[in-house]
Amino acid sequence: MQAPRHWRRLARDRWALMGLAIVTILTVLALAAPWIAPADPLRGSLDVSLHAPSRTFWFGTDVQGRDVLSRVLFGARLSLAVGLVSQTVAGVLGVALGLAAGYYGRWLDAGIMRLADVTLAFPSLLLLIAIAAAVNPSLPVVFVVIGLVGWAGVARVVRGEVLGLRTRDFVQAARALGASDVRILLRHLLPGVLAPVIVIATLGIGGAIMAEAALSFVGLGARPPTPSWGAMVADGRDLLRVAPWVSLVPGLAIGLTVLGVNLLGDGLRDALEVRSA
């Protein structure tokens, strides 16, 4: 059995377990935010504007008197949603195009790979800003845009795996028995590329969270007053000398989340014995 061996290897990786713990705790806090947040993240009072961290406001308040802790908890929901949805979009699109390119080859392979090269040639952040600015910025747009930017890396890895798998005996046997291309792709080739896709998607969640934070920081992400870590950092950038907690707390949340996801992704890569692209 392969799965138990992989799980045992992952369980022995202390850094991966640390990443899993961080991600699990963050997920629980995000899901429980409506019940554990000490205040309404959208409402504040100018009477407590820029209140320093205290027993009443653990992480202080922002310039509008809104509780920073509550906004960070609700912002975690947005960050996790961006990571999961965008990587689902990137994974589905990348796997589909990678399978087609690797299996059929020739002009289809050349066309898809050149499109991937063009996508990878542009700096990701600039491409995200350009696409987001070209349409009306909104959360669904951010989800899809980040996913569209990330498909190329997935497609290249999947194509490489399929090129090695399509000449294997079990694929040749399926073709000789009259199996359709769709059946070969879904039943014989897709399971063989899932391990690297899972690793790429896990690592990509951290990148997606950073991308959403960057878009929100420049005003192209979540619309105010929606709690967003990137927007919170932007709100406090002019207050670093007088109220550093406004930017520091969401900034630390971004860093800790990305660290946890990357540690988990590295552990999965080692446990699943996935080669680096």
N, C-alpha and C positions, 0 to 999 in steps of 0.2 A: 504493500500500500504506500503510495507516494504522499498522500495528504498528511498522515501522521508524522512522517519524517520531516516534512516541511514545517509543520506546526512545532515539532520538538526543537528544530533549529531556531525558529523564531522565538520560542520561549526561553532559549538560552542567551538571547541577545538582550543585554540589559538596556542598551540605548534604545532599541526598538520598543521594549516594554515601557520605557519612560515616555517615548513618543505616543504610544497607545494610551497610556494613562492621561497624558495631557489632552489628547484628542477626545477621550471619553469624558473627562471632567468638563471640558468646554462644551461638548454636545449636551450633557445633562444640564448644565447651567443655562444654555441657550434655550432648550426645550422648556425648562422650568421658569424662564424669565418672567412670564406674566404673574407667577405666584410668589416668587422670591424677591423680585425687584422692590426696593423700599419706597419707590415713588413713581409717579407717572413720568415716563421719559420725554413726553412731549410738552409737559406743563412745568412752568417755573414761576418764580416770584422775584421781582427785582429787589425785594427786601433782603434776599440772601444771595444776591449776585456775587460771584467770585468768592464764595465762602470757602475758607480753607478746610482741608480734611479734618474731621472731628467725629465724635461719637454719633452725632446726628447725620452728618454726610461723610461717610467713610472715605470717599475719594473726592470730596469737595463738590462744588457746583460750578457751572459755566457762567458766562457773562449774562445769560438770561435767567439765572437762578435755577437751572434744571440740574437734577442730581446726576453726576457723572457716572456713578456706579450703575444706576438704572439704564442709562443710555449705552454703556458698554455691554451690559447683559443683552439688551435688545439688539445692539449692533452685531453681537455674535450670531444671532439668528440670520441676519442678512449675509454675513460673511460665509457662514456654512452653506447657505442656500446658493450663493454665487459659486462657491467652489464645487458643489455637487452638480448643480444644473449645467454649468459651463463645461465641466469635464465630461458629463454625459453627452452633451452636444458634440464636443471634440472627439470623444471616443467613438460614438456611433458613426460620425462622418469619416473619421480617420480609418476606422476598421473597414467600413464599406469600400472606400476608395483604395485602401491598401490591399485588400483581398482581390479586388478587381485588377489592380495594376500587376500584382505578383502572379496571379493565375493566368490572365489572358495575355499579358506582355504586349510586345510590338507597339503599335501606335498609341494604344490606350495607356500602356505603361509610361511611354515617353511623355504623353500629354499630362497625365496626372502628376508625374514627378517634376516636370518643368513648372507646373502650377505650384507645387509644394516648394520648389526652389525659390520662386518669386515671393511666396508668402514668407519664407524664412529669411529672405534677403533684407526685408524691411525690419527696422527696430520695432519690437513688439509694442512698446508703449506708444510710439509715434503712430503706428498703424491703428492701435486701439483708439487713440484720440481722434485721428482722422475719420474713422468710421463712425464713432459715437457723435462727433460734431456734425457729420453729414445728415444725421437723422435726429428726430426729436429725442433727447436724452430721457431715458426712463429705465426702471429696473429690468423689465423684460428685454429691452434692447441691450443693456449691459450684459445680461446673462448670455444672450446669443452671440454678441460681438466677441466676448472673451472666448467662447467656444469655437467660433469660426477662426480666430487667430491661432488656436492651439491644435487644429486638426492635422497640420502638416507633419509635425514630429511623430504623431501616432501612425500616420499613413506610411511614413518611411520605414519605421520599425516593423510594422505588419507586413509590408511588401518584402522586406528582407527575410522574415521568417517564412513567408509563403514560398519564396523562391527556393528555399531549402526543402520545404515539405512537399511541394507539388511533384517532385521526382521520386518520392518514397514509394515503396512497394504497395502500401495500403491504398494510396491514392490511385496508382496505376491499376490495381485490382478493381477498385470501385468503378473506374472509367471503363474497364474491360467488361464489367458486368452490366453496363448500360446505365449507370447512375447519371442523373442530370447534373449539369454544372452547379445549379443551386444546391442540390443535395451534397455534392462534394464540398462546396464552399462552407455550408452550414454544419454539416455533420462530421467532416473529416479535417478541414483546415482551420475553421474557427476555434475549436477547442485547443489547438496547438499554439495559437497566438494570444490566448487569454492571459497567460501569466505576465508577459511583458506589458500588455495593455493595462492590467491591474496596477502594476508598479508605476507606469507612466501617469495613469490617472491619479494615483495617490500623491505622487510628487507634484502633479499639476495643480492639485487643490491649493497648495501653498502659493504657487504662482498666480492662480486666479484671485486669491484673497488680496495679494499685493496689487494686482492689476485693478481690482475694484476700488481699493483704497486710493490708488493713484488717480483714477478717474474722478472719484468723489472729491479728492483734494483739489482738483482743478475745476470742479463744478460740473463735470459731465457724467456723474454717477447718480446716486440716490438724491432725490429732490428733498430739500428741507421741508419740514423738520424731521424727516425720517432719520432715525439714529444710524449713522454709518461711521465706522472707525476712521476712515480717510477724511470725511467731512469734519469730524471732531478734531482731528489733528490740525486741519486747516483753520478751524475756528479759534484755536488757541495759539497759532503761530505768532501773533502779535502780542501775546500775553505771557511769553516765556519768562520774563523777568519778574512779573507781579503775580502770576498764577500759573506756574509750570504744570500743575496737575491736569489742566484742561487738555493739553496735548500729550503729556507724558503717559497718562494712564491708557488711553486708546493706542498710543504708539507701542507701549509694552505689550498690550493685548495682541496686536498684530505680530510683533516679533515672537512672542511665546507660541502663538498658534502656528505660525509658519515653521518654527523650530520643531514643534511636536509632529506636524505632518511630515516634515523632511526626515526626521529620525525614524518614523514608522515606515516611510517609503523606502529608505535605505535598508531597513531590516527586512522588509518584504522582498526587495531585490536580492539580498543575500540568501534568504530562505528559499526562494523560488529559483535560485540559480540563474537569474536573468543576466545576460551579457549587457554591458554598457554599450549604448548606441554610439 
